[in-house]
C-alpha cells in the first residue's frame, strides 16, 4: 500500500565525530502497524549519504492517526555508534578502522647492570657484569621491560584484498617497518600476525597485531660507548677473561658489543595498505 513522505520532515544531525543521523516521516495507508512498517521500509531508501558517509536504516517507529487505515511512520538512519543510548549498532563501514593497545611487562636478558656494588674485602671487582662464573663467563639475568603490543582492525574494500595482497601479508609477518609508519620510526614496529575475514560482497575485515618498541642511540654497554640499537635488534656482549687481582680469580672483560639485525624489514605502507 502507498506511503508518502511528509513534506519538510527530513532532519539531519551532523556530528563532529562523523557519526551522523538522519530521519524522515511518512504517511502510510495500511490498516496494521506491521503493514505500515513494511510499507515505510519499501518507500524509504535503504541508505542515505551525508557528507560522503553512508547511513543505513536503524529504526522505524509507527504511530496511529485518527483514521484507522493510516499510520505515521518515522524512519531513522545512522552510522555506527551514532546512537550512544542504543545497544544495537550498525556494521563498521568500509575504510573504517579500530585500534587497541596493551602495555605489559616483557622479559629481556641483560649481562651488564647500570651499576653494581660489591661487598666483602676479598670480593672480586667484576664491574657491572652479572652472575659471573668461576671461569669468568657471564650468565646475566632476565629482567622485566615494557612491552607494548597493539591491534589494528581495518575494513578494506574487496578491490584491495586479492590473492596477491594476502600473500604479501604472509611475507610481511615477522618483519619490521622499513620506513616511518603510523608515527613509528623505521625499525620500531614488528608485525606479529595478520588475519582476515570477508564480510559479504563488499569488503574484508583485516586484523593486524604489532609489537612496538623504541630505537635507541648513544648507549653505553659494558663500558663501550656509542652503541645504536633498533627496537627489535638483538644486542650481545663478547667477553674475554682476565685475572682479577683482589680475589685472584678470572673476571670478564668486555671486548665488543654486537647489535644483530634478526628481522628483515618491509614497507608496511605499501604492503599492508593501511
BAVEXZA-640797 format. One line per field, with one value per residue (C-alpha): chain; residue in three letters; residue number from 1; x, y, z. Coordinates in steps of 0.05 Angstrom, whole numbers. Last residue first. Example, Ala and Ser with C-alpha at 12.3 -4.5 7.8 and 13.67 -1.06 7.14 Angstrom:
ch: c(A;A)
aa: c(SER;ALA)
i: c(2;1)
east: c(273;246)
north: c(-21;-90)
up: c(143;156)
This chain:
ch: c(A;A;A;A;A;A;A;A;A;A;A;A;A;A;A;A;A;A;A;A;A;A;A;A;A;A;A;A;A;A;A;A;A;A;A;A;A;A;A;A;A;A;A;A;A;A;A;A;A;A;A;A;A;A;A;A;A;A;A;A;A;A;A;A;A;A;A;A;A;A;A;A;A;A;A;A;A;A;A;A;A;A;A;A;A;A;A;A;A;A;A;A;A;A;A;A;A;A;A;A;A;A;A;A;A;A;A;A;A;A;A;A;A;A;A;A;A;A;A;A;A;A;A;A;A;A;A;A;A;A;A;A;A;A;A;A;A;A;A;A;A;A;A;A;A;A;A;A;A;A;A;A;A;A;A;A;A;A;A;A;A;A;A;A;A;A;A;A;A;A;A;A;A;A;A;A;A;A;A;A;A;A;A;A;A;A;A;A;A;A;A;A;A;A;A;A;A;A;A;A;A;A;A;A;A;A;A;A;A;A;A;A;A;A;A;A;A;A;A;A;A;A;A;A;A;A;A;A;A;A;A;A;A;A;A;A;A;A;A;A;A;A;A;A;A;A;A;A;A;A;A;A;A;A;A;A;A;A;A;A;A;A;A;A;A;A;A;A;A;A;A;A;A;A)
aa: c(UNK;UNK;UNK;UNK;UNK;UNK;UNK;UNK;UNK;UNK;UNK;UNK;UNK;UNK;UNK;UNK;UNK;UNK;UNK;UNK;UNK;UNK;UNK;UNK;UNK;UNK;UNK;UNK;UNK;UNK;UNK;UNK;UNK;UNK;UNK;UNK;UNK;UNK;UNK;UNK;UNK;UNK;UNK;UNK;UNK;UNK;UNK;UNK;UNK;UNK;UNK;UNK;UNK;UNK;UNK;UNK;UNK;UNK;UNK;UNK;UNK;UNK;UNK;UNK;UNK;UNK;UNK;UNK;UNK;UNK;UNK;UNK;UNK;UNK;UNK;UNK;UNK;UNK;UNK;UNK;UNK;UNK;UNK;UNK;UNK;UNK;UNK;UNK;UNK;UNK;UNK;UNK;UNK;UNK;UNK;UNK;UNK;UNK;UNK;UNK;UNK;UNK;UNK;UNK;UNK;UNK;UNK;UNK;UNK;UNK;UNK;UNK;UNK;UNK;UNK;UNK;UNK;UNK;UNK;UNK;UNK;UNK;UNK;UNK;UNK;UNK;UNK;UNK;UNK;UNK;UNK;UNK;UNK;UNK;UNK;UNK;UNK;UNK;UNK;UNK;UNK;UNK;UNK;UNK;UNK;UNK;UNK;UNK;UNK;UNK;UNK;UNK;UNK;UNK;UNK;UNK;UNK;UNK;UNK;UNK;UNK;UNK;UNK;UNK;UNK;UNK;UNK;UNK;UNK;UNK;UNK;UNK;UNK;UNK;UNK;UNK;UNK;UNK;UNK;UNK;UNK;UNK;UNK;UNK;UNK;UNK;UNK;UNK;UNK;UNK;UNK;UNK;UNK;UNK;UNK;UNK;UNK;UNK;UNK;UNK;UNK;UNK;UNK;UNK;UNK;UNK;UNK;UNK;UNK;UNK;UNK;UNK;UNK;UNK;UNK;UNK;UNK;UNK;UNK;UNK;UNK;UNK;UNK;UNK;UNK;UNK;UNK;UNK;UNK;UNK;UNK;UNK;UNK;UNK;UNK;UNK;UNK;UNK;UNK;UNK;UNK;UNK;UNK;UNK;UNK;UNK;UNK;UNK;UNK;UNK;UNK;UNK;UNK;UNK;UNK;UNK;UNK;UNK;UNK;UNK;UNK;UNK;UNK;UNK;UNK;UNK;UNK;UNK;UNK;UNK;UNK;UNK;UNK;UNK)
i: c(274;273;272;271;270;269;268;267;266;265;264;263;262;261;260;259;258;257;256;255;254;253;252;251;250;249;248;247;246;245;244;243;242;241;240;239;238;237;236;235;234;233;232;231;230;229;228;227;226;225;224;223;222;221;220;219;218;217;216;215;214;213;212;211;210;209;208;207;206;205;204;203;202;201;200;199;198;197;196;195;194;193;192;191;190;189;188;187;186;185;184;183;182;181;180;179;178;177;176;175;174;173;172;171;170;169;168;167;166;165;164;163;162;161;160;159;158;157;156;155;154;153;152;151;150;149;148;147;146;145;144;143;142;141;140;139;138;137;136;135;134;133;132;131;130;129;128;127;126;125;124;123;122;121;120;119;118;117;116;115;114;113;112;111;110;109;108;107;106;105;104;103;102;101;100;99;98;97;96;95;94;93;92;91;90;89;88;87;86;85;84;83;82;81;80;79;78;77;76;75;74;73;72;71;70;69;68;67;66;65;64;63;62;61;60;59;58;57;56;55;54;53;52;51;50;49;48;47;46;45;44;43;42;41;40;39;38;37;36;35;34;33;32;31;30;29;28;27;26;25;24;23;22;21;20;19;18;17;16;15;14;13;12;11;10;9;8;7;6;5;4;3;2;1)
east: c(930;953;992;1047;1051;1052;1086;1150;1185;1245;1281;1288;1350;1393;1448;1479;1547;1586;1660;1719;1683;1729;1703;1736;1781;1803;1856;1805;1840;1880;1827;1859;1828;1773;1750;1679;1633;1569;1501;1447;1389;1351;1277;1277;1337;1404;1459;1522;1565;1603;1635;1639;1598;1544;1540;1483;1485;1425;1360;1301;1238;1190;1122;1097;1042;979;939;866;834;758;743;697;638;609;590;643;706;752;824;885;953;1006;1067;1086;1146;1147;1205;1252;1236;1206;1135;1083;1036;1094;1163;1206;1229;1177;1197;1186;1157;1094;1107;1112;1043;1014;1043;1009;943;952;970;908;862;843;846;784;745;747;786;755;814;828;893;918;972;1030;1075;1126;1159;1219;1222;1291;1325;1395;1467;1506;1575;1634;1696;1714;1687;1621;1597;1524;1520;1576;1576;1650;1672;1718;1728;1706;1762;1741;1667;1612;1607;1561;1534;1511;1472;1477;1510;1491;1419;1364;1298;1229;1162;1118;1054;1028;966;936;871;854;793;787;736;753;688;636;630;566;509;497;444;451;421;440;502;464;518;557;560;526;452;385;317;247;185;119;52;-5;-70;-126;-158;-161;-146;-73;-33;42;97;171;225;296;367;365;434;478;535;584;604;578;511;492;427;418;360;317;248;185;194;213;152;108;136;124;53;40;65;23;-40;-94;-46;-42;25;44;120;169;243;305;381;439;514;572;624;658;639;566;518;445;396;321;274;201;195;139;115;138;81;70;23;0)
north: c(17;-16;-71;-76;-3;28;-31;-25;-87;-101;-166;-187;-210;-148;-164;-110;-132;-102;-120;-133;-136;-161;-218;-239;-297;-306;-280;-247;-179;-184;-205;-245;-237;-270;-244;-221;-212;-173;-183;-139;-167;-119;-108;-36;-11;-9;43;37;99;75;10;8;-56;-22;53;73;133;112;77;54;43;-16;-33;-104;-107;-147;-134;-152;-148;-145;-152;-114;-111;-179;-201;-190;-230;-250;-231;-246;-213;-231;-205;-146;-114;-39;6;-9;53;107;98;152;108;81;113;69;-3;-27;-93;-163;-226;-222;-185;-248;-272;-203;-202;-269;-240;-179;-223;-266;-206;-157;-88;-89;-123;-59;-58;-56;-46;-73;-51;-89;-63;-90;-54;-89;-51;-89;-141;-170;-236;-244;-247;-313;-281;-329;-313;-386;-380;-356;-284;-273;-200;-158;-86;-85;-153;-128;-192;-200;-205;-146;-164;-125;-106;-52;-55;-1;1;-75;-115;-183;-168;-216;-185;-201;-170;-130;-101;-46;-65;-29;-22;4;8;23;50;40;1;15;-16;-54;-16;-11;-41;-25;44;103;121;127;148;84;64;110;127;126;136;124;154;123;158;109;109;58;72;148;189;171;114;118;76;76;51;47;35;47;58;119;123;179;225;287;253;196;159;84;35;88;95;73;-2;7;51;-2;-55;-10;5;-70;-82;-25;-51;-19;9;77;103;175;180;218;224;218;227;215;230;193;240;250;324;305;326;317;313;322;309;325;384;350;284;225;185;110;71;0)
up: c(115;51;87;34;11;80;113;71;96;141;156;228;266;259;309;352;378;436;438;484;550;606;648;712;730;801;849;894;893;829;778;722;653;615;548;537;478;491;460;430;389;344;354;379;339;374;369;414;421;483;507;583;588;546;536;491;444;404;420;377;417;415;386;375;323;311;247;236;167;160;86;39;-8;-23;47;100;85;141;153;195;204;255;294;251;286;295;317;259;218;262;287;274;234;192;184;139;136;185;219;193;225;183;118;74;94;84;13;0;22;-24;-83;-72;-71;-16;-49;-94;-38;2;67;136;184;253;287;347;393;432;480;523;580;609;664;675;657;685;661;653;646;639;682;696;766;739;734;750;727;698;725;744;768;824;862;934;986;1030;1023;989;916;889;818;769;705;705;649;621;605;585;567;593;576;623;596;552;513;453;415;346;302;228;177;103;90;143;212;220;252;326;371;445;438;483;444;379;330;345;271;221;227;191;223;194;228;206;213;204;163;158;226;214;275;269;299;306;275;292;244;269;243;169;140;135;85;97;39;77;89;43;52;52;48;14;46;9;18;92;102;71;118;178;156;149;219;247;213;169;116;81;105;120;122;166;153;197;193;239;232;263;234;302;298;290;235;254;196;196;138;152;104;65;94;52;25;34;-12;0)
